[in-house]
Amino acid sequence: MGVQAALDFIARVRADAALRDRVRELAGNDGDLDAVARLGAERGLDFTADELRAAFAQDWAMRRLRYEGGRAPVTGSRGSKPSQRCPNQR
């Protein structure tokens, strides 16, 4: 349940500029995720710093899938031409 609470917190941070600023202020350059977890608890979302790290990893993995279209990159092996590839693929 903690990872899901952390994912919910991440979504709230994305939607709320003031909360996002507070997270930046708390985490600072040293990345104090314990302070961020306490901030989440103040908002009714209980998670640990480790659960927040796991949520970040999950969130980024899902974003990557979304932006890659959930499929393997085009390689040209099925008759496609290099001009049909996405511009950011090699």
N, C-alpha and C positions, 0 to 999 in steps of 0.2 A: 504494500500500500504506500510506502514511503516514496518509491520511485514515481508512482502515479501522482502523488501530491506534489513532488518536485516538478514533474512535467506540467501540472496545472499552474504552478507558480511561474514557470518559464513563460507560459502563455499569457499570464497576467502581466508579467514584466514587459512583454512585447506590446501589449495593448495600452499600457499606462506609462506615459512619459515621466511622471513624477516618481513612480515606483522604480522605473529604469534608472533615473538619476540617483535615487537612494541606494540602489544596488551597486552602482558604480562607486558611489561614495564609500560604502561599507567594504566592498571587496578591495578597492584600491589597487595598488601595484602588487601587493603581496598576496592577492587572491584569497582573502579570508572568507572561505565558504561557510565556516561555522557561524559567522556574523550574518551571512545571507540566510542560512537555515533558521536562525533566530527570528529574522525579519519575516520569513515565511510562517513561522509559528505564531507570530503576532497577528497574522491574517488567517489563522485557522488551518494552516497547511503544515503538518508535521512531517519533516524529513531531516535526514542527517546530511552532513557535507558529502559523505560517500554516496548516498542516494542521489544527491544533486549532481555529482560527477557522472553517475550512471545515467541519469536523465539527460544530461548534456550529450552524452555519447549516443543515446537512443535518438534524441532529437536531431542531431546532425546526420545520423545514418538515414533517418527518414527523409530529411531534406535532400540528401544526396540522391536517394532513389527517386524522389519527386523530380528533381532537376535533370536527372539522367533518363527520365521517362520509364523507369522500372525495367529497363532492358539493357542488354549488353551493347557496347558501342558498335557502330557500323565499322566493319573491317574491309568491306569490298569483296568478301568471299562468295557472296550470292549474286554476283553479276552486277553489283552496284558500281558506279564509277566514282572516282575520288571527288568529283564535283557534287555528288549527292550527299557527301558527308557533312556533318555539322561543322560550322566554321571553327569551333574550338577543339576539334579532334585532330589528332596527328595522323 
